[in-house]
Amino acid sequence: MQLFFLQSMPQGDMGSLASQFSSIYDTVKIIVFIMSGCFGLAAGIKIYQQWQIGHKFHITMQIAGWGAASIFLLLAAFIIEKLLL
């Protein structure tokens, strides 16, 4: 089990490590954008459902919560990119 983790560790000098991290980060950034889009779609469906049922009182709180979750994901990806790359 320990050998598996040692084999998955990046090897090389700092330049190659930076390029390996950059390629991994690009994939993670795409996944974060997809997740943010999925959160937006789920929020739209849930809010539409609440609107059709007639629970208009809770819609504002749900919009704020789902929007904050999506913005948090996007800002986290942006901050990590600026700090580490």
N, CA, C and O atoms as a Maestro MAE file, in Angstrom:
{
 s_m_m2io_version
 :::
 2.0.0
}

f_m_ct {
 s_m_title
 :::
 protein
 m_atom[340] {
  # First column is atom index #
  i_m_mmod_type
  r_m_x_coord
  r_m_y_coord
  r_m_z_coord
  i_m_residue_number
  s_m_chain_name
  s_m_pdb_residue_name
  s_m_pdb_atom_name
  i_m_atomic_number
  :::
  1 25 0.823 -1.187 0.000 1 A "MET " " N  " 7
  2 3 0.000 0.000 0.000 1 A "MET " " CA " 6
  3 2 0.872 1.259 0.000 1 A "MET " " C  " 6
  4 15 0.558 2.231 -0.687 1 A "MET " " O  " 8
  5 25 1.945 1.242 0.755 2 A "GLN " " N  " 7
  6 3 2.816 2.400 0.826 2 A "GLN " " CA " 6
  7 2 3.507 2.652 -0.517 2 A "GLN " " C  " 6
  8 15 3.732 3.807 -0.878 2 A "GLN " " O  " 8
  9 25 3.841 1.614 -1.250 3 A "LEU " " N  " 7
  10 3 4.502 1.788 -2.538 3 A "LEU " " CA " 6
  11 2 3.605 2.484 -3.550 3 A "LEU " " C  " 6
  12 15 4.087 3.243 -4.391 3 A "LEU " " O  " 8
  13 25 2.307 2.231 -3.474 4 A "PHE " " N  " 7
  14 3 1.382 2.892 -4.392 4 A "PHE " " CA " 6
  15 2 1.437 4.406 -4.217 4 A "PHE " " C  " 6
  16 15 1.475 5.145 -5.200 4 A "PHE " " O  " 8
  17 25 1.441 4.866 -2.974 5 A "PHE " " N  " 7
  18 3 1.485 6.303 -2.734 5 A "PHE " " CA " 6
  19 2 2.829 6.897 -3.135 5 A "PHE " " C  " 6
  20 15 2.892 8.036 -3.598 5 A "PHE " " O  " 8
  21 25 3.897 6.137 -2.960 6 A "LEU " " N  " 7
  22 3 5.200 6.635 -3.370 6 A "LEU " " CA " 6
  23 2 5.303 6.735 -4.886 6 A "LEU " " C  " 6
  24 15 5.968 7.640 -5.391 6 A "LEU " " O  " 8
  25 25 4.672 5.846 -5.617 7 A "GLN " " N  " 7
  26 3 4.712 5.898 -7.069 7 A "GLN " " CA " 6
  27 2 3.870 7.040 -7.613 7 A "GLN " " C  " 6
  28 15 4.160 7.557 -8.692 7 A "GLN " " O  " 8
  29 25 2.831 7.443 -6.889 8 A "SER " " N  " 7
  30 3 1.968 8.506 -7.383 8 A "SER " " CA " 6
  31 2 2.509 9.892 -7.065 8 A "SER " " C  " 6
  32 15 1.964 10.888 -7.542 8 A "SER " " O  " 8
  33 25 3.567 9.975 -6.272 9 A "MET " " N  " 7
  34 3 4.167 11.264 -5.952 9 A "MET " " CA " 6
  35 2 4.911 11.799 -7.176 9 A "MET " " C  " 6
  36 15 5.574 11.036 -7.879 9 A "MET " " O  " 8
  37 25 4.805 13.108 -7.435 10 A "PRO " " N  " 7
  38 3 5.527 13.675 -8.572 10 A "PRO " " CA " 6
  39 2 7.031 13.646 -8.333 10 A "PRO " " C  " 6
  40 15 7.500 13.767 -7.201 10 A "PRO " " O  " 8
  41 25 7.762 13.485 -9.405 11 A "GLN " " N  " 7
  42 3 9.215 13.420 -9.309 11 A "GLN " " CA " 6
  43 2 9.820 14.409 -10.287 11 A "GLN " " C  " 6
  44 15 9.219 14.725 -11.314 11 A "GLN " " O  " 8
  45 25 11.001 14.895 -9.968 12 A "GLY " " N  " 7
  46 3 11.706 15.786 -10.877 12 A "GLY " " CA " 6
  47 2 12.061 17.093 -10.208 12 A "GLY " " C  " 6
  48 15 11.897 17.259 -9.000 12 A "GLY " " O  " 8
  49 25 12.559 18.033 -11.026 13 A "ASP " " N  " 7
  50 3 12.933 19.332 -10.491 13 A "ASP " " CA " 6
  51 2 11.707 20.230 -10.381 13 A "ASP " " C  " 6
  52 15 10.597 19.814 -10.714 13 A "ASP " " O  " 8
  53 25 11.906 21.466 -9.912 14 A "MET " " N  " 7
  54 3 10.784 22.370 -9.665 14 A "MET " " CA " 6
  55 2 10.044 22.739 -10.947 14 A "MET " " C  " 6
  56 15 8.826 22.921 -10.924 14 A "MET " " O  " 8
  57 25 10.753 22.850 -12.051 15 A "GLY " " N  " 7
  58 3 10.096 23.188 -13.313 15 A "GLY " " CA " 6
  59 2 9.139 22.109 -13.762 15 A "GLY " " C  " 6
  60 15 8.028 22.404 -14.204 15 A "GLY " " O  " 8
  61 25 9.559 20.864 -13.653 16 A "SER " " N  " 7
  62 3 8.672 19.776 -14.059 16 A "SER " " CA " 6
  63 2 7.526 19.605 -13.070 16 A "SER " " C  " 6
  64 15 6.417 19.240 -13.458 16 A "SER " " O  " 8
  65 25 7.793 19.868 -11.791 17 A "LEU " " N  " 7
  66 3 6.715 19.798 -10.811 17 A "LEU " " CA " 6
  67 2 5.660 20.869 -11.077 17 A "LEU " " C  " 6
  68 15 4.462 20.615 -10.953 17 A "LEU " " O  " 8
  69 25 6.113 22.064 -11.443 18 A "ALA " " N  " 7
  70 3 5.173 23.137 -11.748 18 A "ALA " " CA " 6
  71 2 4.325 22.782 -12.965 18 A "ALA " " C  " 6
  72 15 3.128 23.070 -12.985 18 A "ALA " " O  " 8
  73 25 4.915 22.172 -13.963 19 A "SER " " N  " 7
  74 3 4.130 21.802 -15.149 19 A "SER " " CA " 6
  75 2 3.169 20.664 -14.835 19 A "SER " " C  " 6
  76 15 2.060 20.632 -15.367 19 A "SER " " O  " 8
  77 25 3.578 19.723 -13.973 20 A "GLN " " N  " 7
  78 3 2.667 18.654 -13.570 20 A "GLN " " CA " 6
  79 2 1.505 19.217 -12.781 20 A "GLN " " C  " 6
  80 15 0.360 18.822 -12.999 20 A "GLN " " O  " 8
  81 25 1.779 20.138 -11.862 21 A "PHE " " N  " 7
  82 3 0.708 20.762 -11.083 21 A "PHE " " CA " 6
  83 2 -0.207 21.571 -11.975 21 A "PHE " " C  " 6
  84 15 -1.424 21.568 -11.787 21 A "PHE " " O  " 8
  85 25 0.369 22.269 -12.953 22 A "SER " " N  " 7
  86 3 -0.434 23.075 -13.865 22 A "SER " " CA " 6
  87 2 -1.396 22.204 -14.669 22 A "SER " " C  " 6
  88 15 -2.555 22.573 -14.856 22 A "SER " " O  " 8
  89 25 -0.929 21.061 -15.140 23 A "SER " " N  " 7
  90 3 -1.817 20.188 -15.911 23 A "SER " " CA " 6
  91 2 -2.915 19.597 -15.029 23 A "SER " " C  " 6
  92 15 -4.052 19.442 -15.475 23 A "SER " " O  " 8
  93 25 -2.585 19.272 -13.794 24 A "ILE " " N  " 7
  94 3 -3.604 18.765 -12.865 24 A "ILE " " CA " 6
  95 2 -4.587 19.869 -12.525 24 A "ILE " " C  " 6
  96 15 -5.794 19.634 -12.461 24 A "ILE " " O  " 8
  97 25 -4.070 21.091 -12.303 25 A "TYR " " N  " 7
  98 3 -4.945 22.194 -11.930 25 A "TYR " " CA " 6
  99 2 -5.926 22.532 -13.043 25 A "TYR " " C  " 6
  100 15 -7.086 22.839 -12.767 25 A "TYR " " O  " 8
  101 25 -5.487 22.483 -14.287 26 A "ASP " " N  " 7
  102 3 -6.399 22.768 -15.395 26 A "ASP " " CA " 6
  103 2 -7.578 21.805 -15.390 26 A "ASP " " C  " 6
  104 15 -8.713 22.215 -15.634 26 A "ASP " " O  " 8
  105 25 -7.322 20.539 -15.116 27 A "THR " " N  " 7
  106 3 -8.405 19.554 -15.047 27 A "THR " " CA " 6
  107 2 -9.326 19.840 -13.874 27 A "THR " " C  " 6
  108 15 -10.547 19.754 -14.004 27 A "THR " " O  " 8
  109 25 -8.749 20.177 -12.736 28 A "VAL " " N  " 7
  110 3 -9.559 20.474 -11.550 28 A "VAL " " CA " 6
  111 2 -10.389 21.729 -11.781 28 A "VAL " " C  " 6
  112 15 -11.537 21.798 -11.343 28 A "VAL " " O  " 8
  113 25 -9.828 22.718 -12.460 29 A "LYS " " N  " 7
  114 3 -10.559 23.955 -12.734 29 A "LYS " " CA " 6
  115 2 -11.765 23.681 -13.630 29 A "LYS " " C  " 6
  116 15 -12.835 24.253 -13.419 29 A "LYS " " O  " 8
  117 25 -11.604 22.828 -14.610 30 A "ILE " " N  " 7
  118 3 -12.731 22.468 -15.469 30 A "ILE " " CA " 6
  119 2 -13.807 21.752 -14.667 30 A "ILE " " C  " 6
  120 15 -14.998 21.999 -14.858 30 A "ILE " " O  " 8
  121 25 -13.389 20.866 -13.769 31 A "ILE " " N  " 7
  122 3 -14.355 20.158 -12.922 31 A "ILE " " CA " 6
  123 2 -15.090 21.135 -12.015 31 A "ILE " " C  " 6
  124 15 -16.293 20.986 -11.801 31 A "ILE " " O  " 8
  125 25 -14.394 22.131 -11.481 32 A "VAL " " N  " 7
  126 3 -15.031 23.139 -10.624 32 A "VAL " " CA " 6
  127 2 -16.051 23.939 -11.420 32 A "VAL " " C  " 6
  128 15 -17.136 24.219 -10.911 32 A "VAL " " O  " 8
  129 25 -15.734 24.312 -12.651 33 A "PHE " " N  " 7
  130 3 -16.685 25.051 -13.479 33 A "PHE " " CA " 6
  131 2 -17.915 24.197 -13.795 33 A "PHE " " C  " 6
  132 15 -19.038 24.702 -13.802 33 A "PHE " " O  " 8
  133 25 -17.706 22.920 -14.053 34 A "ILE " " N  " 7
  134 3 -18.836 22.026 -14.320 34 A "ILE " " CA " 6
  135 2 -19.706 21.885 -13.080 34 A "ILE " " C  " 6
  136 15 -20.934 21.905 -13.172 34 A "ILE " " O  " 8
  137 25 -19.063 21.739 -11.907 35 A "MET " " N  " 7
  138 3 -19.822 21.633 -10.667 35 A "MET " " CA " 6
  139 2 -20.614 22.903 -10.392 35 A "MET " " C  " 6
  140 15 -21.758 22.834 -9.943 35 A "MET " " O  " 8
  141 25 -20.023 24.051 -10.654 36 A "SER " " N  " 7
  142 3 -20.719 25.319 -10.460 36 A "SER " " CA " 6
  143 2 -21.929 25.425 -11.383 36 A "SER " " C  " 6
  144 15 -22.987 25.906 -10.977 36 A "SER " " O  " 8
  145 25 -21.769 24.976 -12.617 37 A "GLY " " N  " 7
  146 3 -22.901 24.966 -13.544 37 A "GLY " " CA " 6
  147 2 -23.999 24.021 -13.092 37 A "GLY " " C  " 6
  148 15 -25.183 24.332 -13.216 37 A "GLY " " O  " 8
  149 25 -23.605 22.857 -12.563 38 A "CYS " " N  " 7
  150 3 -24.592 21.901 -12.045 38 A "CYS " " CA " 6
  151 2 -25.319 22.480 -10.842 38 A "CYS " " C  " 6
  152 15 -26.528 22.296 -10.697 38 A "CYS " " O  " 8
  153 25 -24.582 23.185 -9.968 39 A "PHE " " N  " 7
  154 3 -25.233 23.850 -8.840 39 A "PHE " " CA " 6
  155 2 -26.252 24.864 -9.342 39 A "PHE " " C  " 6
  156 15 -27.350 24.964 -8.794 39 A "PHE " " O  " 8
  157 25 -25.901 25.611 -10.373 40 A "GLY " " N  " 7
  158 3 -26.824 26.594 -10.930 40 A "GLY " " CA " 6
  159 2 -28.073 25.944 -11.504 40 A "GLY " " C  " 6
  160 15 -29.182 26.437 -11.299 40 A "GLY " " O  " 8
  161 25 -27.897 24.830 -12.229 41 A "LEU " " N  " 7
  162 3 -29.065 24.130 -12.774 41 A "LEU " " CA " 6
  163 2 -29.945 23.551 -11.668 41 A "LEU " " C  " 6
  164 15 -31.171 23.652 -11.720 41 A "LEU " " O  " 8
  165 25 -29.307 22.944 -10.668 42 A "ALA " " N  " 7
  166 3 -30.072 22.393 -9.551 42 A "ALA " " CA " 6
  167 2 -30.809 23.497 -8.808 42 A "ALA " " C  " 6
  168 15 -31.956 23.316 -8.398 42 A "ALA " " O  " 8
  169 25 -30.158 24.632 -8.635 43 A "ALA " " N  " 7
  170 3 -30.804 25.756 -7.964 43 A "ALA " " CA " 6
  171 2 -31.996 26.249 -8.776 43 A "ALA " " C  " 6
  172 15 -33.063 26.510 -8.219 43 A "ALA " " O  " 8
  173 25 -31.821 26.375 -10.074 44 A "GLY " " N  " 7
  174 3 -32.928 26.829 -10.911 44 A "GLY " " CA " 6
  175 2 -34.114 25.889 -10.851 44 A "GLY " " C  " 6
  176 15 -35.257 26.340 -10.770 44 A "GLY " " O  " 8
  177 25 -33.865 24.598 -10.890 45 A "ILE " " N  " 7
  178 3 -34.952 23.622 -10.829 45 A "ILE " " CA " 6
  179 2 -35.636 23.664 -9.475 45 A "ILE " " C  " 6
  180 15 -36.865 23.651 -9.402 45 A "ILE " " O  " 8
  181 25 -34.851 23.714 -8.396 46 A "LYS " " N  " 7
  182 3 -35.429 23.733 -7.053 46 A "LYS " " CA " 6
  183 2 -36.227 25.010 -6.807 46 A "LYS " " C  " 6
  184 15 -37.313 24.968 -6.229 46 A "LYS " " O  " 8
  185 25 -35.690 26.136 -7.246 47 A "ILE " " N  " 7
  186 3 -36.401 27.402 -7.047 47 A "ILE " " CA " 6
  187 2 -37.658 27.450 -7.895 47 A "ILE " " C  " 6
  188 15 -38.684 27.952 -7.436 47 A "ILE " " O  " 8
  189 25 -37.608 26.946 -9.111 48 A "TYR " " N  " 7
  190 3 -38.799 26.890 -9.952 48 A "TYR " " CA " 6
  191 2 -39.868 26.009 -9.310 48 A "TYR " " C  " 6
  192 15 -41.051 26.351 -9.323 48 A "TYR " " O  " 8
  193 25 -39.451 24.879 -8.752 49 A "GLN " " N  " 7
  194 3 -40.392 23.988 -8.079 49 A "GLN " " CA " 6
  195 2 -41.048 24.697 -6.892 49 A "GLN " " C  " 6
  196 15 -42.262 24.605 -6.709 49 A "GLN " " O  " 8
  197 25 -40.252 25.401 -6.088 50 A "GLN " " N  " 7
  198 3 -40.808 26.120 -4.942 50 A "GLN " " CA " 6
  199 2 -41.754 27.234 -5.398 50 A "GLN " " C  " 6
  200 15 -42.769 27.497 -4.753 50 A "GLN " " O  " 8
  201 25 -41.422 27.874 -6.492 51 A "TRP " " N  " 7
  202 3 -42.271 28.948 -7.018 51 A "TRP " " CA " 6
  203 2 -43.615 28.384 -7.469 51 A "TRP " " C  " 6
  204 15 -44.655 28.988 -7.205 51 A "TRP " " O  " 8
  205 25 -43.610 27.234 -8.144 52 A "GLN " " N  " 7
  206 3 -44.843 26.625 -8.631 52 A "GLN " " CA " 6
  207 2 -45.715 26.107 -7.490 52 A "GLN " " C  " 6
  208 15 -46.942 26.132 -7.587 52 A "GLN " " O  " 8
  209 25 -45.092 25.637 -6.412 53 A "ILE " " N  " 7
  210 3 -45.865 25.157 -5.261 53 A "ILE " " CA " 6
  211 2 -46.527 26.323 -4.548 53 A "ILE " " C  " 6
  212 15 -47.602 26.168 -3.969 53 A "ILE " " O  " 8
  213 25 -45.903 27.476 -4.584 54 A "GLY " " N  " 7
  214 3 -46.459 28.645 -3.927 54 A "GLY " " CA " 6
  215 2 -45.677 29.075 -2.703 54 A "GLY " " C  " 6
  216 15 -46.144 29.936 -1.957 54 A "GLY " " O  " 8
  217 25 -44.521 28.515 -2.474 55 A "HIS " " N  " 7
  218 3 -43.688 28.894 -1.342 55 A "HIS " " CA " 6
  219 2 -42.754 30.024 -1.758 55 A "HIS " " C  " 6
  220 15 -41.543 29.830 -1.859 55 A "HIS " " O  " 8
  221 25 -43.304 31.171 -1.992 56 A "LYS " " N  " 7
  222 3 -42.516 32.286 -2.496 56 A "LYS " " CA " 6
  223 2 -41.696 32.973 -1.410 56 A "LYS " " C  " 6
  224 15 -40.810 33.773 -1.712 56 A "LYS " " O  " 8
  225 25 -41.989 32.660 -0.137 57 A "PHE " " N  " 7
  226 3 -41.272 33.283 0.962 57 A "PHE " " CA " 6
  227 2 -39.831 32.788 1.044 57 A "PHE " " C  " 6
  228 15 -38.936 33.569 1.367 57 A "PHE " " O  " 8
  229 25 -39.589 31.524 0.763 58 A "HIS " " N  " 7
  230 3 -38.268 30.929 0.919 58 A "HIS " " CA " 6
  231 2 -37.385 31.061 -0.320 58 A "HIS " " C  " 6
  232 15 -36.223 30.659 -0.285 58 A "HIS " " O  " 8
  233 25 -37.900 31.603 -1.387 59 A "ILE " " N  " 7
  234 3 -37.151 31.658 -2.639 59 A "ILE " " CA " 6
  235 2 -35.939 32.575 -2.531 59 A "ILE " " C  " 6
  236 15 -34.876 32.247 -3.057 59 A "ILE " " O  " 8
  237 25 -36.074 33.703 -1.871 60 A "THR " " N  " 7
  238 3 -34.966 34.645 -1.753 60 A "THR " " CA " 6
  239 2 -33.796 34.020 -0.996 60 A "THR " " C  " 6
  240 15 -32.641 34.202 -1.382 60 A "THR " " O  " 8
  241 25 -34.082 33.296 0.063 61 A "MET " " N  " 7
  242 3 -33.017 32.638 0.825 61 A "MET " " CA " 6
  243 2 -32.352 31.544 0.000 61 A "MET " " C  " 6
  244 15 -31.138 31.357 0.085 61 A "MET " " O  " 8
  245 25 -33.126 30.827 -0.789 62 A "GLN " " N  " 7
  246 3 -32.547 29.766 -1.606 62 A "GLN " " CA " 6
  247 2 -31.674 30.341 -2.712 62 A "GLN " " C  " 6
  248 15 -30.614 29.792 -3.011 62 A "GLN " " O  " 8
  249 25 -32.100 31.425 -3.316 63 A "ILE " " N  " 7
  250 3 -31.284 32.068 -4.351 63 A "ILE " " CA " 6
  251 2 -29.958 32.522 -3.756 63 A "ILE " " C  " 6
  252 15 -28.906 32.332 -4.365 63 A "ILE " " O  " 8
  253 25 -30.004 33.117 -2.575 64 A "ALA " " N  " 7
  254 3 -28.772 33.577 -1.929 64 A "ALA " " CA " 6
  255 2 -27.862 32.401 -1.574 64 A "ALA " " C  " 6
  256 15 -26.650 32.484 -1.771 64 A "ALA " " O  " 8
  257 25 -28.412 31.335 -1.066 65 A "GLY " " N  " 7
  258 3 -27.609 30.176 -0.676 65 A "GLY " " CA " 6
  259 2 -26.964 29.478 -1.856 65 A "GLY " " C  " 6
  260 15 -25.766 29.197 -1.835 65 A "GLY " " O  " 8
  261 25 -27.743 29.196 -2.880 66 A "TRP " " N  " 7
  262 3 -27.201 28.521 -4.060 66 A "TRP " " CA " 6
  263 2 -26.216 29.426 -4.796 66 A "TRP " " C  " 6
  264 15 -25.184 28.963 -5.283 66 A "TRP " " O  " 8
  265 25 -26.534 30.703 -4.875 67 A "GLY " " N  " 7
  266 3 -25.630 31.642 -5.537 67 A "GLY " " CA " 6
  267 2 -24.310 31.764 -4.793 67 A "GLY " " C  " 6
  268 15 -23.246 31.827 -5.410 67 A "GLY " " O  " 8
  269 25 -24.380 31.798 -3.463 68 A "ALA " " N  " 7
  270 3 -23.154 31.880 -2.670 68 A "ALA " " CA " 6
  271 2 -22.307 30.625 -2.843 68 A "ALA " " C  " 6
  272 15 -21.081 30.720 -2.893 68 A "ALA " " O  " 8
  273 25 -22.928 29.455 -2.936 69 A "ALA " " N  " 7
  274 3 -22.173 28.218 -3.137 69 A "ALA " " CA " 6
  275 2 -21.462 28.229 -4.490 69 A "ALA " " C  " 6
  276 15 -20.305 27.822 -4.591 69 A "ALA " " O  " 8
  277 25 -22.147 28.688 -5.513 70 A "SER " " N  " 7
  278 3 -21.547 28.746 -6.842 70 A "SER " " CA " 6
  279 2 -20.421 29.769 -6.901 70 A "SER " " C  " 6
  280 15 -19.364 29.497 -7.469 70 A "SER " " O  " 8
  281 25 -20.639 30.935 -6.322 71 A "ILE " " N  " 7
  282 3 -19.607 31.972 -6.313 71 A "ILE " " CA " 6
  283 2 -18.401 31.523 -5.503 71 A "ILE " " C  " 6
  284 15 -17.263 31.814 -5.873 71 A "ILE " " O  " 8
  285 25 -18.639 30.808 -4.386 72 A "PHE " " N  " 7
  286 3 -17.534 30.298 -3.585 72 A "PHE " " CA " 6
  287 2 -16.657 29.353 -4.397 72 A "PHE " " C  " 6
  288 15 -15.431 29.442 -4.333 72 A "PHE " " O  " 8
  289 25 -17.266 28.455 -5.154 73 A "LEU " " N  " 7
  290 3 -16.478 27.528 -5.969 73 A "LEU " " CA " 6
  291 2 -15.636 28.282 -6.999 73 A "LEU " " C  " 6
  292 15 -14.458 27.978 -7.183 73 A "LEU " " O  " 8
  293 25 -16.230 29.249 -7.656 74 A "LEU " " N  " 7
  294 3 -15.498 29.998 -8.674 74 A "LEU " " CA " 6
  295 2 -14.381 30.832 -8.069 74 A "LEU " " C  " 6
  296 15 -13.284 30.898 -8.624 74 A "LEU " " O  " 8
  297 25 -14.653 31.473 -6.926 75 A "LEU " " N  " 7
  298 3 -13.617 32.271 -6.281 75 A "LEU " " CA " 6
  299 2 -12.500 31.399 -5.719 75 A "LEU " " C  " 6
  300 15 -11.332 31.786 -5.768 75 A "LEU " " O  " 8
  301 25 -12.839 30.232 -5.188 76 A "ALA " " N  " 7
  302 3 -11.810 29.332 -4.674 76 A "ALA " " CA " 6
  303 2 -10.881 28.893 -5.799 76 A "ALA " " C  " 6
  304 15 -9.665 28.851 -5.613 76 A "ALA " " O  " 8
  305 25 -11.431 28.569 -6.951 77 A "ALA " " N  " 7
  306 3 -10.598 28.176 -8.093 77 A "ALA " " CA " 6
  307 2 -9.709 29.332 -8.542 77 A "ALA " " C  " 6
  308 15 -8.539 29.127 -8.867 77 A "ALA " " O  " 8
  309 25 -10.254 30.534 -8.561 78 A "PHE " " N  " 7
  310 3 -9.485 31.705 -8.982 78 A "PHE " " CA " 6
  311 2 -8.361 32.007 -7.995 78 A "PHE " " C  " 6
  312 15 -7.236 32.288 -8.409 78 A "PHE " " O  " 8
  313 25 -8.650 31.954 -6.693 79 A "ILE " " N  " 7
  314 3 -7.641 32.263 -5.681 79 A "ILE " " CA " 6
  315 2 -6.526 31.227 -5.695 79 A "ILE " " C  " 6
  316 15 -5.349 31.578 -5.615 79 A "ILE " " O  " 8
  317 25 -6.891 29.955 -5.797 80 A "ILE " " N  " 7
  318 3 -5.869 28.909 -5.858 80 A "ILE " " CA " 6
  319 2 -4.988 29.089 -7.082 80 A "ILE " " C  " 6
  320 15 -3.776 28.884 -7.013 80 A "ILE " " O  " 8
  321 25 -5.587 29.471 -8.198 81 A "GLU " " N  " 7
  322 3 -4.802 29.683 -9.406 81 A "GLU " " CA " 6
  323 2 -3.802 30.821 -9.211 81 A "GLU " " C  " 6
  324 15 -2.643 30.700 -9.606 81 A "GLU " " O  " 8
  325 25 -4.235 31.905 -8.614 82 A "LYS " " N  " 7
  326 3 -3.344 33.059 -8.439 82 A "LYS " " CA " 6
  327 2 -2.273 32.807 -7.394 82 A "LYS " " C  " 6
  328 15 -1.160 33.317 -7.520 82 A "LYS " " O  " 8
  329 25 -2.583 32.029 -6.363 83 A "LEU " " N  " 7
  330 3 -1.597 31.767 -5.320 83 A "LEU " " CA " 6
  331 2 -0.557 30.738 -5.745 83 A "LEU " " C  " 6
  332 15 0.622 30.890 -5.425 83 A "LEU " " O  " 8
  333 25 -0.966 29.704 -6.453 84 A "LEU " " N  " 7
  334 3 -0.077 28.586 -6.707 84 A "LEU " " CA " 6
  335 2 0.534 28.560 -8.097 84 A "LEU " " C  " 6
  336 15 1.537 27.876 -8.303 84 A "LEU " " O  " 8
  337 25 -0.025 29.268 -9.046 85 A "LEU " " N  " 7
  338 3 0.534 29.219 -10.398 85 A "LEU " " CA " 6
  339 2 1.219 30.504 -10.766 85 A "LEU " " C  " 6
  340 15 1.745 30.629 -11.872 85 A "LEU " " O  " 8
  :::
 }
 m_bond[339] {
  # First column is bond index #
  i_m_from
  i_m_to
  i_m_order
  :::
  1 1 2 1
  2 2 3 1
  3 3 4 2
  4 3 5 1
  5 5 6 1
  6 6 7 1
  7 7 8 2
  8 7 9 1
  9 9 10 1
  10 10 11 1
  11 11 12 2
  12 11 13 1
  13 13 14 1
  14 14 15 1
  15 15 16 2
  16 15 17 1
  17 17 18 1
  18 18 19 1
  19 19 20 2
  20 19 21 1
  21 21 22 1
  22 22 23 1
  23 23 24 2
  24 23 25 1
  25 25 26 1
  26 26 27 1
  27 27 28 2
  28 27 29 1
  29 29 30 1
  30 30 31 1
  31 31 32 2
  32 31 33 1
  33 33 34 1
  34 34 35 1
  35 35 36 2
  36 35 37 1
  37 37 38 1
  38 38 39 1
  39 39 40 2
  40 39 41 1
  41 41 42 1
  42 42 43 1
  43 43 44 2
  44 43 45 1
  45 45 46 1
  46 46 47 1
  47 47 48 2
  48 47 49 1
  49 49 50 1
  50 50 51 1
  51 51 52 2
  52 51 53 1
  53 53 54 1
  54 54 55 1
  55 55 56 2
  56 55 57 1
  57 57 58 1
  58 58 59 1
  59 59 60 2
  60 59 61 1
  61 61 62 1
  62 62 63 1
  63 63 64 2
  64 63 65 1
  65 65 66 1
  66 66 67 1
  67 67 68 2
  68 67 69 1
  69 69 70 1
  70 70 71 1
  71 71 72 2
  72 71 73 1
  73 73 74 1
  74 74 75 1
  75 75 76 2
  76 75 77 1
  77 77 78 1
  78 78 79 1
  79 79 80 2
  80 79 81 1
  81 81 82 1
  82 82 83 1
  83 83 84 2
  84 83 85 1
  85 85 86 1
  86 86 87 1
  87 87 88 2
  88 87 89 1
  89 89 90 1
  90 90 91 1
  91 91 92 2
  92 91 93 1
  93 93 94 1
  94 94 95 1
  95 95 96 2
  96 95 97 1
  97 97 98 1
  98 98 99 1
  99 99 100 2
  100 99 101 1
  101 101 102 1
  102 102 103 1
  103 103 104 2
  104 103 105 1
  105 105 106 1
  106 106 107 1
  107 107 108 2
  108 107 109 1
  109 109 110 1
  110 110 111 1
  111 111 112 2
  112 111 113 1
  113 113 114 1
  114 114 115 1
  115 115 116 2
  116 115 117 1
  117 117 118 1
  118 118 119 1
  119 119 120 2
  120 119 121 1
  121 121 122 1
  122 122 123 1
  123 123 124 2
  124 123 125 1
  125 125 126 1
  126 126 127 1
  127 127 128 2
  128 127 129 1
  129 129 130 1
  130 130 131 1
  131 131 132 2
  132 131 133 1
  133 133 134 1
  134 134 135 1
  135 135 136 2
  136 135 137 1
  137 137 138 1
  138 138 139 1
  139 139 140 2
  140 139 141 1
  141 141 142 1
  142 142 143 1
  143 143 144 2
  144 143 145 1
  145 145 146 1
  146 146 147 1
  147 147 148 2
  148 147 149 1
  149 149 150 1
  150 150 151 1
  151 151 152 2
  152 151 153 1
  153 153 154 1
  154 154 155 1
  155 155 156 2
  156 155 157 1
  157 157 158 1
  158 158 159 1
  159 159 160 2
  160 159 161 1
  161 161 162 1
  162 162 163 1
  163 163 164 2
  164 163 165 1
  165 165 166 1
  166 166 167 1
  167 167 168 2
  168 167 169 1
  169 169 170 1
  170 170 171 1
  171 171 172 2
  172 171 173 1
  173 173 174 1
  174 174 175 1
  175 175 176 2
  176 175 177 1
  177 177 178 1
  178 178 179 1
  179 179 180 2
  180 179 181 1
  181 181 182 1
  182 182 183 1
  183 183 184 2
  184 183 185 1
  185 185 186 1
  186 186 187 1
  187 187 188 2
  188 187 189 1
  189 189 190 1
  190 190 191 1
  191 191 192 2
  192 191 193 1
  193 193 194 1
  194 194 195 1
  195 195 196 2
  196 195 197 1
  197 197 198 1
  198 198 199 1
  199 199 200 2
  200 199 201 1
  201 201 202 1
  202 202 203 1
  203 203 204 2
  204 203 205 1
  205 205 206 1
  206 206 207 1
  207 207 208 2
  208 207 209 1
  209 209 210 1
  210 210 211 1
  211 211 212 2
  212 211 213 1
  213 213 214 1
  214 214 215 1
  215 215 216 2
  216 215 217 1
  217 217 218 1
  218 218 219 1
  219 219 220 2
  220 219 221 1
  221 221 222 1
  222 222 223 1
  223 223 224 2
  224 223 225 1
  225 225 226 1
  226 226 227 1
  227 227 228 2
  228 227 229 1
  229 229 230 1
  230 230 231 1
  231 231 232 2
  232 231 233 1
  233 233 234 1
  234 234 235 1
  235 235 236 2
  236 235 237 1
  237 237 238 1
  238 238 239 1
  239 239 240 2
  240 239 241 1
  241 241 242 1
  242 242 243 1
  243 243 244 2
  244 243 245 1
  245 245 246 1
  246 246 247 1
  247 247 248 2
  248 247 249 1
  249 249 250 1
  250 250 251 1
  251 251 252 2
  252 251 253 1
  253 253 254 1
  254 254 255 1
  255 255 256 2
  256 255 257 1
  257 257 258 1
  258 258 259 1
  259 259 260 2
  260 259 261 1
  261 261 262 1
  262 262 263 1
  263 263 264 2
  264 263 265 1
  265 265 266 1
  266 266 267 1
  267 267 268 2
  268 267 269 1
  269 269 270 1
  270 270 271 1
  271 271 272 2
  272 271 273 1
  273 273 274 1
  274 274 275 1
  275 275 276 2
  276 275 277 1
  277 277 278 1
  278 278 279 1
  279 279 280 2
  280 279 281 1
  281 281 282 1
  282 282 283 1
  283 283 284 2
  284 283 285 1
  285 285 286 1
  286 286 287 1
  287 287 288 2
  288 287 289 1
  289 289 290 1
  290 290 291 1
  291 291 292 2
  292 291 293 1
  293 293 294 1
  294 294 295 1
  295 295 296 2
  296 295 297 1
  297 297 298 1
  298 298 299 1
  299 299 300 2
  300 299 301 1
  301 301 302 1
  302 302 303 1
  303 303 304 2
  304 303 305 1
  305 305 306 1
  306 306 307 1
  307 307 308 2
  308 307 309 1
  309 309 310 1
  310 310 311 1
  311 311 312 2
  312 311 313 1
  313 313 314 1
  314 314 315 1
  315 315 316 2
  316 315 317 1
  317 317 318 1
  318 318 319 1
  319 319 320 2
  320 319 321 1
  321 321 322 1
  322 322 323 1
  323 323 324 2
  324 323 325 1
  325 325 326 1
  326 326 327 1
  327 327 328 2
  328 327 329 1
  329 329 330 1
  330 330 331 1
  331 331 332 2
  332 331 333 1
  333 333 334 1
  334 334 335 1
  335 335 336 2
  336 335 337 1
  337 337 338 1
  338 338 339 1
  339 339 340 2
  :::
 }
}
